[in-house]
Structures are given as C-alpha cells and as structure tokens.
Amino acid sequence: MFNRGCSLPLQRVLTDFGADVPFAQAAEKVREHYGIVLPVSTIRRLTQHHAKALYEDQELATAWPTVAGSPVIVAEMDGGMVPVVEPDPLSSDKRKGKTLLWKEARLCLAHRQGSTELVYGGTFSGGISEAGQHLYHCAVTAGFGKSSQLHAVGDGAPWIADEVEGRFGGQGSYLVDFYHLCEYLAAAAKSCAPQAQAWLTQQKDLLKTNQSEAVLQALHPHLEPDTVGDEQAPVRKAYRYISNRRDQLDYQGAIHQKLPIGSGEIESAHRYVAQQRLKRPGAWWTPDNVDYMLALRLNRANHLWSQYWRKTEGVHRSKPSQVTSV
C-alpha cells in the first residue's frame, strides 16, 4: 500500500533504517518487512529531520565534576575523512559547479578502566575546540570525577594532546598510539639494519621500557642528508616524530597499570559509527547533513535512541503538527 502520511512509530522505523543503509535500500526494507511503499525522498526527509533534531538537542557537559568519580577513565580521539559535496553558491543550478572533497570528522570515546561500556562523541564542522568539548563530555559521562585520572591515547596529532592537556590538566595524561609510532620505525628499519625485522623488534622492546632516547640513538647515524626530501627520508621522519613527543611515550607505565597503549578502539569506532553510513561508495554529503547523520549515529551508539523517541512522542502529543507535517 502507498502512504502519504507517516505515523510516529513508522517515522521511527524509517529513521532507524535510514541511519544504517542508503535511503533507497531503506525503502526496500520497509516494503519487504512492512508491506509499505514510500518514496525514497520521504525516507530521506524524515531521517534528516530527526537527525537534525538530535544534533540541535545535544547538551555537552562543561562544569568540573564535584563527585570523586571512577579512579581511571580511558579516552581516545581520532579524526577520519568523510566525502563532502559543496554546491557553488553562485550557480542557479545546484547540480552544476559542485566541489567534491574529503573533510575530517573527529570522533572520541571514553570508558572506565576495564569496562566495555563505551560513551561516544564527535563533531564534523565544530572544529578542534568542539571536539575537545565532546571528549570532556564523554569522560564525564563515563565517570570522570574530581579524583579521577584520565588516560588518553591518540595517533600523535598535536591537537589531541593539546585538548587533553587543556581540558583535564594534571588529571589527564596523553600517550601516542604505540602502533602508529611503530609504523614510522618500520619504514625506517630497512635503512638502519640488514636484519630489519630484528632491529624493529629491538626498538619496540626499548620503547616499552621507556628507552626512547636509545631508539633515537639507533636512528641518528642513519639520518638522511638535508638535501633529501621527507618522502625519501623515513629515518628522519621517525626521528623527528619521536623527538617531538618524548613526554608522550610512557608505555612502561601504561603497561604496568594495564592500560591500553594503542588507539584501536577509536579507529574501530570510526568504521562502525561514522564510515559505515557516511563513507559508502558513491555517497557524497553536504556539510550540514554530515553533522546531522553523525549525531544520529552517535545517539544510537550511546543507547539514547529510545529516550529521544519518548521525548518526541511527548512533543507529538502536545503539538502534533510539529511532527506530522514533516
């Protein structure tokens, strides 16, 4: 059957499908499971309507906590690229003059040490400062308090370390992702020793016992001349990367406290929270819709889905036109 209007329960179904798969596939799923035929444009419009409502309804924690909190909170943050289309504002035909490009969405997560209950956050157009606000909100929601310590892990991007220091001060520490650092060493290994794998294993062992200076000494004799560009200078790149982050390499301390030394959790989160929907082949998003869909995906990852619909149902009952007129 063909429906011109969508009840609130149906809107929830459509938004649920639209959050996971392309809107055309969502239309097929609705037809298959419910026998309801709807235009793809209706599913797109409803999904983006509720995604926008979730985005605008976000409230981030800003006040410093007054309770003791959990002893240790683990947090991770990383950026990932999403495909964006920007129409030419001077063109009367929005199909022409479009610019296709990739821009960074910043995701973060936090959880109590040893817990598998993750709290997610993220932003696309908000910039670094807003990403830091999301990180703080995630940490507080996960249990960060006035007596907590935050153990943050990231890929070495300076903005992540700056946000951790600025938001958490002495209660936060930042560790460069061990495996990201080892990628630099692996690229340099062939230039440093005939037995590259054995040399790399030795450097990893040194790093895990906080002997980064010994690693730098092993790299130093093999530094490329200044006349060689960075793309052909893996030893120099590894040396510089480690030198600039000497105070972010306490792997021994993290291992001793049974804390992660890698940022695999947030790298996986990029795939199943953002990229699963936003990075599909042939899909390009306007910047606004990236923000909205990311908020929708984060809401579901944080298990706030039912809470949103209960609130929406209350609005629907008091002011039906706000929902049914979509």
N, C-alpha and C positions, 0 to 999 in steps of 0.2 A: 504494500500500500504506500501511497505517497502522502507525506505530512507537510503541511505548511507551517504549523506551529510546533514548538518543542517544549514539552513539559520539563520541569526542573530535573527529575530523575533521568530523562533522556539526555538533557544537556550534560549531566554528569558522565553518562556513558560516552557521549560524543567527545567530550574533553579528555576523558581517560584514553580513548583510542587515539585521538589527535595528538596527545602528548607522546605517544610511543612510535607511531608509524606515519608515513606521509598521508595527507588528508584523503587522497584518492583510495588508498588502501583502507583507511578508516571507514570510508563509505561502504566498501565491500564487506568489511567485518560487520557493520551494522545491518546490512542487508542479509548476510548469512546467518547471524545469530538471532536477530530480532524480526526479520522479515520486513524491515522498514527501509524504504528508498528515500534518500535525501541527496540534494545536490552537494557536490564537494565544497562549493562556496559557503554553504550553510555551516558545514562542519568546521571549515577554516575560520569563519567569522565567530562562531561560538567558542571555539578553542582559544582564539586570540583574545576574545572578550574576557574570559575567565583568567587567562594568563596575565593579562594587563591588570585585572583586579588584584591578583595575588602580588604582582610587582609593586603596585601602589600601596598595598596594605602592609608592606614589610616594615617592621619596627626593630631596630637593632639596639642591643644593649650598649650603653655608653657610660653609665655610672660605675665607679670602682666598687667591687663587691664588699659587703660588710660581714659575710659569713666566712668561716675558716676555709671551706671548700675541700676538695679532694687533694691528697698530697701531691700527686703528679698528673698533669694533663699533657697528653701528646697532641701536637698540632702539626699540620703540613699544609703547604701552599704551593701552587704552581700555576703557570699560565699555559694555555693551549689555544691554537688557532682555529677560527671558525670562518666559513665563507660568507662574505657580505657583499651585497649589491647596493650601490649608491646611485640613485637616478640623477640625471642632470637637472638642476632646479630651473634652468633657463629653457629647457625643452618642453614644448606643449604636449608632445607625445612621450609619455613616460617609458615607452618601450624602447626608445632610442636614446643614445648618448649615455647609457648606463656604464658605470665603472664597477668592475668585479675585482675584489681584493680580499686578502685574508687579514683578519684582525684578532687580537688576543682577548680571550675571556679568562678571567682569573678565578680559580676555584680554591677553596680551603676546606679543611675538616679538622675536627678535634674529638678526642675521647679520653676517658680516664685510662690511666695505665692498666693494661691487662683487659680492658673492656672491648667488646666488639660492637657496642652501640655508638655509632658514629653520628656526629652532627655536621651538616654540610652548609656551606655558604658560598657566595660567589657573585661576581658582577662582570658586566661586559663594558658598558660605557662609563661606569662610575670612576674609573681611574684607580691609581695606586692607593690613595688615601681611603677611598670607599672599600677597596679590597681589604685594607687593614682593619676597617670597622667590622667587616664580616668575619675576619679572623678572630677579633676580640669577642664578638657575639657568640661565635661557635664555641670558643673556650669557656665563656661564662655559662652558656647553656649546658656544656658538658660537665661542669662542676668546678671551674676555676674560681678560687676564692682568695681572700686576703692572706692566707697562709700557704697557698699553692705555689708550685714551681711548674713553669711551662717548658716543655722540651719540644722545640720546633725543628723541623727538618725541611730543607728545600734544596733546589738544584744549584745554589750558589749565586742566583741573581741578587745583586745588591739591594734591590728594592724590598725583597722579602726580609732580609736581615735587618734593614732599617725599620720596617714596620714592626717586627718582633721587638726590637730594642725600644722603639718609641711607644709602643702600646703596653709593654709589660715590664720595662725597666729591669731592675735587678731580680725580678721574679721570673724572668724569661732567659732562655739560652737558645742559641741557634747553631745547628750542625749542618754542614754541607753534606748532601747526599753522597754516601761513600761510592756508590756505583757510578754516579755521574763523574766524580773525580777520577775514578779508575779508567774511564773511557779516555781521558787525557793521557794517562800513563800508558795505556795500551797502544795509543797512537805513537807515543814516543819510544816505546820499548825496542822496536827494530833498529832505531838509531843509537841505542845505548848499549846493546849487548848482543853477541851472536846467538845466545840462547834467550830469546826474547821472553818466552813464557816463564822460564825460571826467574829471570830478572823481575818480571812483573809481579810474580808471586812474592818475591822478597820485599818489594816495595809495599805491597798490600799488608804484609805482616808488620812492617815498620810503622805504617800508618795506624794500624790497630793497637799499637803500643805507644802512640803519641810521639813517634820519632819522625815528624815531618821534616825537621832540619836535615836528618840523614837522607831522606828522599831527595831533598833539594841538592844536597852534596852529590848524590848519584847522578842527578840530571846535569849539574853545572858543567862538567867537562865536555859535554856533548851539545852545548848550546850552539845554534846556528849563527853564522855571521849576520850582522845587522843588514847587510845587503840582500839577504834572503827574505822574501815576503812571508807573512804569517801563515799563509795557506801551505807553504812548503817548509814550515818550521814547527813541527809537532813538539819538539823538546822545549823550545822557547815558550810555546803556549802552555804546556804543562807546568813549567817552572813559574811562569807568571801567575797562573791560576792558583797554585798552591801558595805562593808568596803573598798574594793579596788576601788570603783567607786563613792565615795562620792561627787566628784566635777562634776559628770556627771548625776545628778539626779534632775535638775531644772524643774520638771514637772509643778510646780505652774506658773513659768514664761512662759513656753510654752503654757499652757492653757490660760493664761491671754492674750497672743499675738495671740491666735487662730492658733497655730502651732501644727503639729502632735506630739504625744508622742509615737507613735508606728511606726514600720517599715514595715507595711503591704504592702505598695506599692512595695517595692523591693522584698519581699517574693513572691508576686503575679507575679512580672516580671520574677523571676526565672522559674516559671511554664510556662508562655506563651511565653517567649523569648528563654530560653535555654532548659528546660526539655521537652517541647512539641515535640521537634525534637531529642534531644540528649539523652534522657532518656527513650527510648521506650523499651518494653520487648524484650530481646534477642539481643539488639543492643550494640555493642562494637566499640569504635572508636580509631584510632591511635591518639597520641597527636597532630600531625600536623593538622589532619582533624578536631579535636575539635576546634582548633584556627580558621580554615577557616570557618567552619559552623557557629561558634558563630559570626564571623564578618559578615557573610551573614545574619543571623537572626537580628543582631543589625542594619544593614543597612536598612532593611525593616521596623523595628520598628521605626527608625528615619525618615521614609518617604524620604529616599535618593535613592530609587530604580530607579526611572525614570532618575535621574541625572547620575547615574552610566551607564545606558544603552545609554543615549545620548553621553556620553564620549566614550563608547565602539564603538558606531556607527561611531564616528569620526575616531577612530583608524582603524576600519574595512574598511572605505572608502579610507584611505591613504595607509594602508598596509593590504590588505585582507588576506594575508597568516597567519597573527598573530592570526586570529580568526577562519577562516575556516579550518585550519589544525588541530584543536583540535581533 
